[in-house]
Amino acid sequence: GIAKTQALMENLFCTIVCCCTCTPLIIVGAPGSSKTLSFNLVLSNLKGRESKSKHFRDTSLFPSLDPHFYQCSRRTTSVEVETVFQIAVKRQSSFNEYHIPIKCVVFMDEAGLPEESHESLKVLHRYLDTCEVAFVAITNHLLDAAKTNRAVSLFRASYSFNDMKILAKECLGSLKESDTSSVQKLCQPYQEMSNRESFKTFFGLRDFIHLIHYLRRNGSSTIDTQLVIKGLERNLNGNDEFELICNRFLKVYKKNDTKNIERRSIIRILEDSLADKPNRTATGEQEAFDEVRYKLIVDP
């Protein structure tokens, strides 16, 4: 259920190298660019001698990671940030004293949120210079030069068309090849719509991913224009350009308008969304690639 895109592979490479060498890392990219996913994958694989892969069991190269998480907000204070680092540094000193092959890593989510005027992240400078523990920060926009000059900065550009095709294929799971080819064609209209300012400020890559999940979950026999409209109503709805979005996406099915396709009311869409449930395996567990998204109601 995880698409091996170029963005994910680069994130993984930089995260592993920087964590193992205690080199600060800042990953900058839009939501949905695999920033958090890559760090979680590294954590789940770098477990020292208990690692599933034999390559990661060599603790001289790949020590086990001890994560220390901090979720930034606009109310973040320098005291909170320093406390997280102090705890990590103290634990690292204990590991070093007893020669335990574990490296502490501070993971800072949404590092771009704290207000620059408060200088709550200025306390980072000393810890980025000393490199006593590993540090990974993810952010949606570039941090100031004082921080980026003290770390490796990985900039995530917009997804390439090839990456989006890989993403769509993995999200589709076990659908037949004809539907796989059909849904991959939806990558082009999404990229074209993403060039519109009104679209990219309202929707993101995660909306496209959930659209593909919806088509996979509800297209057991085939994917037709009616199902595509339902998927768009569920995942790319809510702004004034919805008709334009529908028309552009349906062009891949040789449909120039949506007049003859059944449309649901907002109440019906909400009812169907609340009734939507993930598929379950024979043991009752949710299938890994079948995710039902949250419900978001936009009140203008």
C-alpha positions in Angstrom: 0.0 0.0 0.0 3.0 2.3 0.0 4.0 3.9 -3.4 7.7 3.8 -4.0 7.9 7.3 -5.5 11.1 9.3 -6.1 10.1 11.7 -3.3 9.7 8.9 -0.8 13.0 7.3 -1.8 14.9 10.6 -1.5 13.3 11.3 1.9 14.2 7.8 3.2 17.8 8.1 2.0 18.4 11.5 3.6 16.6 10.5 6.8 18.7 7.3 7.3 22.0 9.0 6.5 21.4 12.0 8.7 20.0 10.1 11.6 23.0 7.7 11.6 25.5 10.5 11.4 23.7 12.9 13.7 23.5 15.5 10.9 20.5 17.8 11.3 18.0 17.4 8.5 15.1 19.8 7.4 12.6 18.4 4.9 10.6 21.1 3.2 7.5 20.1 1.1 3.8 20.5 0.6 1.4 18.2 2.6 1.3 14.7 1.1 4.9 14.7 0.0 5.8 11.7 2.2 7.7 13.7 4.9 6.2 12.1 8.0 5.8 8.7 6.3 9.5 8.5 5.5 10.5 9.2 9.1 8.0 6.6 10.4 9.4 4.0 7.9 12.9 4.7 9.1 11.9 4.3 12.7 10.1 1.0 12.0 13.2 -0.5 10.3 16.1 0.8 12.3 15.7 -1.3 15.4 19.3 -2.5 15.8 19.7 -6.2 16.0 16.0 -6.7 16.0 15.6 -5.1 12.6 13.7 -7.2 10.0 16.3 -6.5 7.3 19.7 -8.1 7.9 21.4 -5.0 6.4 20.1 -2.9 9.3 21.3 -5.3 12.0 24.8 -4.0 11.7 24.6 -1.6 14.6 28.0 -0.1 13.7 26.4 1.4 10.6 22.7 1.5 11.5 22.1 2.1 15.2 18.6 1.7 16.7 16.8 5.0 16.9 15.2 6.5 20.0 12.7 9.1 18.9 11.7 12.3 20.8 8.7 13.9 19.2 7.7 17.6 19.3 4.6 19.0 17.6 5.1 22.7 16.8 2.3 25.3 16.9 2.0 29.0 16.8 2.2 29.0 20.6 5.5 27.0 20.7 8.0 28.4 23.3 11.7 28.1 23.5 11.4 26.4 26.9 9.3 23.6 25.4 11.8 23.0 22.6 14.8 23.1 24.9 13.2 20.6 27.3 12.8 18.1 24.5 16.4 18.4 23.5 17.7 18.2 27.1 15.8 15.0 27.6 17.2 13.6 24.4 20.8 14.7 25.2 20.6 13.2 28.6 19.4 9.8 27.3 22.1 9.9 24.6 24.7 10.4 27.3 23.5 7.3 29.1 23.6 5.2 26.0 27.1 6.4 25.2 28.3 5.7 28.7 27.2 2.1 28.5 28.2 1.7 24.8 24.6 1.0 23.8 24.2 1.3 20.0 21.2 3.6 20.1 20.9 7.2 18.8 18.4 9.7 20.0 16.6 11.7 17.4 14.4 14.7 17.9 11.6 14.9 15.4 10.0 18.3 15.0 6.7 18.3 13.1 5.3 21.5 11.4 8.5 23.4 12.2 7.3 26.4 10.2 4.4 27.1 12.4 6.0 29.0 15.3 5.9 32.8 14.8 9.3 34.2 13.8 8.7 37.3 15.9 8.7 35.2 19.1 12.0 33.6 18.1 10.9 30.4 19.9 13.1 28.2 17.6 16.2 30.3 18.1 17.2 27.8 20.9 17.7 25.2 18.1 20.9 26.9 16.9 23.1 25.6 19.7 21.8 22.0 19.4 22.2 22.1 15.6 25.8 23.2 16.0 26.8 20.6 18.6 25.0 17.7 16.9 24.8 15.8 20.2 21.6 14.1 19.0 20.1 13.6 15.6 17.5 16.0 14.4 14.8 15.9 11.7 12.3 18.7 11.1 9.5 18.7 8.6 7.8 21.9 7.4 5.5 23.1 4.6 7.7 26.2 3.9 11.3 27.2 4.1 12.8 28.2 7.5 15.1 31.1 8.0 18.7 31.0 6.8 20.0 30.8 10.4 18.5 27.3 10.6 18.8 26.0 7.1 22.5 26.9 7.0 23.0 24.6 10.1 21.4 21.6 8.5 20.9 19.5 5.4 17.8 21.0 3.6 15.8 18.7 1.4 13.3 20.5 -0.8 10.4 18.6 -2.1 9.2 19.9 -5.4 5.7 19.2 -6.8 5.1 15.5 -7.7 6.2 14.6 -11.1 3.7 13.0 -13.5 5.5 9.7 -13.3 5.4 9.8 -9.4 1.7 10.4 -9.6 1.1 7.4 -11.9 3.1 5.2 -9.4 1.0 6.7 -6.6 -2.3 6.0 -8.3 -1.2 2.4 -9.2 -0.3 1.6 -5.6 -3.5 3.2 -4.2 -5.6 1.1 -6.6 -4.3 -2.1 -5.0 -5.8 -5.2 -6.8 -8.0 -3.6 -9.4 -7.8 -5.1 -12.9 -5.3 -3.7 -15.3 -7.9 -1.9 -17.5 -9.1 0.2 -14.5 -5.6 0.8 -13.4 -4.8 2.4 -16.8 -8.1 4.3 -16.7 -7.5 5.9 -13.3 -3.9 6.7 -14.1 -5.3 9.1 -16.8 -6.8 11.1 -13.9 -3.3 12.2 -13.0 -3.1 14.6 -15.9 -6.2 16.6 -15.1 -5.2 16.8 -11.5 -1.8 18.2 -12.4 -3.5 20.7 -14.8 -6.0 21.8 -12.2 -3.1 22.2 -9.7 -1.7 25.0 -11.8 -4.8 27.1 -10.9 -4.3 29.2 -7.8 -7.9 28.7 -6.6 -7.5 25.0 -6.8 -4.0 24.5 -5.2 -4.9 26.8 -2.3 -8.0 24.7 -1.5 -7.0 21.1 -2.4 -3.8 19.1 -2.0 -2.2 15.8 -3.0 -4.0 13.9 -0.2 -7.4 14.8 -1.7 -6.2 13.1 -4.9 -5.0 10.1 -3.0 -8.3 9.7 -1.3 -10.1 10.1 -4.6 -8.2 7.1 -5.9 -8.9 5.1 -2.7 -12.6 5.9 -3.1 -12.6 4.6 -6.7 -10.8 1.5 -5.7 -13.1 0.8 -2.7 -16.3 1.3 -4.7 -15.2 0.1 -8.2 -15.2 -3.7 -7.6 -16.6 -4.4 -11.1 -15.6 -1.3 -13.2 -14.9 2.4 -12.9 -17.4 4.5 -14.9 -18.2 8.2 -15.2 -20.9 8.0 -12.5 -18.4 6.6 -10.0 -15.8 9.2 -10.9 -18.4 12.0 -10.2 -19.2 10.4 -6.8 -15.5 10.3 -6.0 -15.1 14.0 -7.0 -18.2 15.0 -5.0 -16.6 13.3 -2.0 -13.0 14.4 -2.3 -12.7 17.5 -4.5 -15.9 19.3 -3.6 -16.5 22.4 -1.6 -15.4 25.4 -3.7 -17.0 27.4 -6.5 -15.1 25.6 -9.3 -16.5 22.2 -8.8 -18.3 22.1 -12.2 -15.0 23.0 -13.9 -13.2 20.3 -11.9 -15.8 17.7 -13.0 -15.7 18.7 -16.6 -11.9 18.5 -16.7 -11.7 15.2 -15.0 -14.4 13.6 -17.2 -12.6 14.5 -20.4 -10.5 11.4 -20.1 -13.7 9.5 -20.4 -14.7 11.4 -23.6 -17.4 13.3 -21.6 -17.7 17.0 -22.3 -20.3 17.8 -19.7 -22.0 16.4 -16.6 -25.6 17.2 -17.4 -26.7 13.6 -18.0 -24.9 12.2 -14.9 -26.8 11.9 -11.6 -25.7 14.4 -9.0 -26.2 14.1 -5.3 -27.3 16.8 -2.8 -25.0 17.9 -0.1 -27.1 16.0 2.5 -27.0 12.8 0.4 -23.2 13.1 0.0 -22.8 13.5 3.8 -25.1 10.6 4.5 -23.1 8.4 2.1 -19.9 9.5 3.6 -21.0 8.6 7.1 -22.1 5.2 5.9 -18.8 4.6 4.1 -16.6 2.0 5.9 -13.2 0.4 5.0 -13.1 -3.1 3.7 -12.2 -5.8 6.2 -10.1 -8.9 5.9 -11.2 -12.4 6.9 -9.8 -11.7 10.4 -11.7 -8.4 10.7 -8.7 -6.2 10.3 -8.8 -3.1 8.0 -7.0 -3.7 4.7 -3.7 -1.7 4.7 -4.4 0.1 1.5 -8.1 0.8 2.2 -8.5 4.0 4.1 -11.7 6.0 4.6 -11.0 9.7 5.1 -12.3 12.0 7.7 -15.5 14.1 7.1 -15.0 17.8 6.5 -17.9 20.2 6.2 -17.0 23.7 4.9 -19.4 26.4 6.0 -18.9 29.5 3.9 
